[in-house]
Amino acid sequence: MANHLRVPKSNLPRVVIVGGGFGGLRLAKKLAKRNFQVVVLDKNNYHAFPPLLYQVATAGLDASSIATPFRKIFEGQKNITFRMAEVLEVQTESNRVITNVGDLDYHYLVIATGSTTNFFGMQDVQAHSMPMKSIPESLDLRSMLLQNFEKAVNLDHRSDEQESLIDMVVIGGGPTGLEMAGALAELRNHVLPDDYSEIDFGQMDIYLVEMGSRLLPPMSEVASAKAKEFLEEMGVVVWLNTALVSYDGYKAVFNNGKTILTTCLIYAAGVAGCVPSGFAQELIVRGRRLPVDAKLRVRGHNNIFAIGDVCAFAPVEGKPPLPMVAPVAIQMGSYLANYFEAGAPDNFPGFSYHDKGSMATIGKHRAVVDMHRWKTQGVFAWFIWMFVHLMSLVGFGSRVLVLLTWGQSYLSSDKRFRLIIRPFKKK
Ligand SMILES: Cc1cc2nc3c(=O)[nH]c(=O)nc-3n(C[C@H](O)[C@H](O)[C@H](O)COP(=O)(O)OP(=O)(O)OC[C@H]3O[C@@H](n4cnc5c(N)ncnc54)[C@H](O)[C@@H]3O)c2cc1C
């Protein structure tokens, strides 16, 4: 007999939201106290804040300061039910989702499952590199970095084996790759030499490799150039127009004919939507995303919606879809709440995205910010970056924790979470 998820009995129409990330959470919060029974399903019991994952991976923040339990977030919201459940399949004909802990029927289904790393079929890279899309992955990376230094300290200076443990390669010149490379440089320049005084950190190389002709491709040329300048000032070697060809866990080979010996290759170059099974394969478009209409309905389905990274919404027919960034997911969540609340009428205006700009930080005191025509780089941009990220965290407690940690590391140039709590073992 099928195992049903136990949710409270209700006569209200049931909205099932799969994924409590930026999009799903915004939608659920906006439907609080409205005439819907909202069921949020997430495979984790917490909402995570991916833009600060790189700080967890580089020992600058504790994982718990960028994650909030769903049960805390939805405390006191009578029409919202949370279940920790991974959706395995959507049965579109019978309006039912199948999860690892039981199945559940819906009136409206919202797919807000976000995205995962896209290795573009490079199986060797997938097997050996370190992705950084989730809290467990960033904790693995933190453990691995520190374990490498613990091993390197026992090896001959400048031996290939030692260099392969301390040299690091970041693939992908988008905000994640750039922020990661900057944070690694800070570790090397200010923190690790005190911990491992036997290692010659003059020998430690950090590479940032980008296939395109500039860093931060979606941002302005001035932001790209300044970001590269900032990284190089910090001692990061930036390779543009360079693609990773293969990686066996020790040797990374590039299309410029060069090789780098490294056991730590961080892959931040591609994303693909997390589409649960049950949708026709021919429906899924480039980047493994679900195409939606102006009301964010998955093509061919009247009561199934997709928001955030997993959905491909092109504001202009035939043009590229909106990027996989947090503001898109949040605005889609808000839109859908308004649409449901209005009774999902046919004449409801379609979704439109208001782009407020983008930003990236490169270590202490350095950031680049593009806000339409207004662009700034350097210390002021860094303050804007900090303020925006702090205010975007969910919950007052997280904001206070992050602010205090940032304050402490600003004053001491320290990154205090250099802990191998869960040792990383390569599969
Ligand atoms: C390292 C990193 C840095 C980033 N930096 C920035 C930045 O600076 N600025 C910016 O705008 N964007 C940034 N992004 C992108 C941004 O995080 C995403 O665009 C945003 O999170 C998308 O929101 P979402 O709601 O679509 O998905 P997510 O926020 O990814 O949420 C998806 C949720 O779905 C759950 N889930 C997935 N599959 C299932 C399933 N089968 N069953 C149940 N639950 C499931 C997950 O556990 C997760 O909670 C960054 C992303 C990463 C990885």
The ligand as an SDF file (V2000), in Angstrom:
LIG
                    3D

 53 58  0  0  0  0  0  0  0  0999 V2000
   28.2290   29.2270   -4.3030 C   0  0  0  0  0  0  0  0  0  0  0  0
   27.0930   30.0640   -4.8410 C   0  0  0  0  0  0  0  0  0  0  0  0
   27.1630   31.4520   -4.7890 C   0  0  0  0  0  0  0  0  0  0  0  0
   26.1220   32.2300   -5.2840 C   0  0  0  0  0  0  0  0  0  0  0  0
   26.1990   33.5970   -5.2000 N   0  0  0  0  0  0  0  0  0  0  0  0
   25.1610   34.3510   -5.6160 C   0  0  0  0  0  0  0  0  0  0  0  0
   25.1800   35.7640   -5.4500 C   0  0  0  0  0  0  0  0  0  0  0  0
   26.1460   36.3330   -4.9380 O   0  0  0  0  0  0  0  0  0  0  0  0
   24.0950   36.4830   -5.8630 N   0  0  0  0  0  0  0  0  0  0  0  0
   23.0040   35.8590   -6.4280 C   0  0  0  0  0  0  0  0  0  0  0  0
   22.0360   36.5400   -6.7840 O   0  0  0  0  0  0  0  0  0  0  0  0
   22.9550   34.5340   -6.6100 N   0  0  0  0  0  0  0  0  0  0  0  0
   24.0110   33.7570   -6.2020 C   0  0  0  0  0  0  0  0  0  0  0  0
   23.9590   32.4040   -6.3590 N   0  0  0  0  0  0  0  0  0  0  0  0
   22.8010   31.8200   -7.0390 C   0  0  0  0  0  0  0  0  0  0  0  0
   21.6300   31.7100   -6.1010 C   0  0  0  0  0  0  0  0  0  0  0  0
   22.0200   31.0690   -4.9120 O   0  0  0  0  0  0  0  0  0  0  0  0
   20.5320   30.9390   -6.8030 C   0  0  0  0  0  0  0  0  0  0  0  0
   20.1850   31.6160   -7.9770 O   0  0  0  0  0  0  0  0  0  0  0  0
   19.3170   30.8080   -5.8970 C   0  0  0  0  0  0  0  0  0  0  0  0
   19.6430   30.0760   -4.7460 O   0  0  0  0  0  0  0  0  0  0  0  0
   18.1760   30.1250   -6.6450 C   0  0  0  0  0  0  0  0  0  0  0  0
   17.0840   30.0180   -5.7880 O   0  0  0  0  0  0  0  0  0  0  0  0
   16.0690   28.8020   -5.9430 P   0  0  0  0  0  0  0  0  0  0  0  0
   14.9600   29.0560   -5.0090 O   0  0  0  0  0  0  0  0  0  0  0  0
   15.7680   28.5780   -7.3720 O   0  0  0  0  0  0  0  0  0  0  0  0
   16.9100   27.5210   -5.4900 O   0  0  0  0  0  0  0  0  0  0  0  0
   17.7770   27.2430   -4.1610 P   0  0  0  0  0  0  0  0  0  0  0  0
   17.9540   28.4780   -3.3590 O   0  0  0  0  0  0  0  0  0  0  0  0
   18.9640   26.5380   -4.6550 O   0  0  0  0  0  0  0  0  0  0  0  0
   16.8510   26.2590   -3.3800 O   0  0  0  0  0  0  0  0  0  0  0  0
   16.5040   24.9910   -3.8520 C   0  0  0  0  0  0  0  0  0  0  0  0
   15.9700   24.1780   -2.6840 C   0  0  0  0  0  0  0  0  0  0  0  0
   15.3910   23.0010   -3.1910 O   0  0  0  0  0  0  0  0  0  0  0  0
   15.7460   21.8900   -2.3990 C   0  0  0  0  0  0  0  0  0  0  0  0
   15.6500   20.7170   -3.2630 N   0  0  0  0  0  0  0  0  0  0  0  0
   16.3220   20.4570   -4.3970 C   0  0  0  0  0  0  0  0  0  0  0  0
   15.9020   19.3060   -4.9470 N   0  0  0  0  0  0  0  0  0  0  0  0
   14.9350   18.8280   -4.1380 C   0  0  0  0  0  0  0  0  0  0  0  0
   14.0860   17.6800   -4.1900 C   0  0  0  0  0  0  0  0  0  0  0  0
   14.1540   16.7970   -5.2000 N   0  0  0  0  0  0  0  0  0  0  0  0
   13.2070   17.4830   -3.1910 N   0  0  0  0  0  0  0  0  0  0  0  0
   13.1230   18.3720   -2.1570 C   0  0  0  0  0  0  0  0  0  0  0  0
   13.8680   19.4810   -2.0830 N   0  0  0  0  0  0  0  0  0  0  0  0
   14.7650   19.7140   -3.0560 C   0  0  0  0  0  0  0  0  0  0  0  0
   17.1430   22.2270   -1.9150 C   0  0  0  0  0  0  0  0  0  0  0  0
   17.4680   21.5330   -0.7280 O   0  0  0  0  0  0  0  0  0  0  0  0
   17.0520   23.7310   -1.7100 C   0  0  0  0  0  0  0  0  0  0  0  0
   16.6610   24.0610   -0.3960 O   0  0  0  0  0  0  0  0  0  0  0  0
   24.9810   31.6000   -5.8680 C   0  0  0  0  0  0  0  0  0  0  0  0
   24.9110   30.2040   -5.9140 C   0  0  0  0  0  0  0  0  0  0  0  0
   25.9500   29.4450   -5.4010 C   0  0  0  0  0  0  0  0  0  0  0  0
   25.8610   27.9420   -5.4430 C   0  0  0  0  0  0  0  0  0  0  0  0
  1  2  1  0
  2  3  1  0
  2 52  2  0
  3  4  2  0
  4  5  1  0
  4 50  1  0
  5  6  2  0
  6  7  1  0
  6 13  1  0
  7  8  2  0
  7  9  1  0
  9 10  1  0
 10 11  2  0
 10 12  1  0
 12 13  2  0
 13 14  1  0
 14 15  1  0
 14 50  1  0
 15 16  1  0
 16 17  1  0
 16 18  1  0
 18 19  1  0
 18 20  1  0
 20 21  1  0
 20 22  1  0
 22 23  1  0
 23 24  1  0
 24 25  2  0
 24 26  1  0
 24 27  1  0
 27 28  1  0
 28 29  2  0
 28 30  1  0
 28 31  1  0
 31 32  1  0
 32 33  1  0
 33 34  1  0
 33 48  1  0
 34 35  1  0
 35 36  1  0
 35 46  1  0
 36 37  1  0
 36 45  1  0
 37 38  2  0
 38 39  1  0
 39 40  1  0
 39 45  2  0
 40 41  1  0
 40 42  2  0
 42 43  1  0
 43 44  2  0
 44 45  1  0
 46 47  1  0
 46 48  1  0
 48 49  1  0
 50 51  2  0
 51 52  1  0
 52 53  1  0
M  END
$$$$
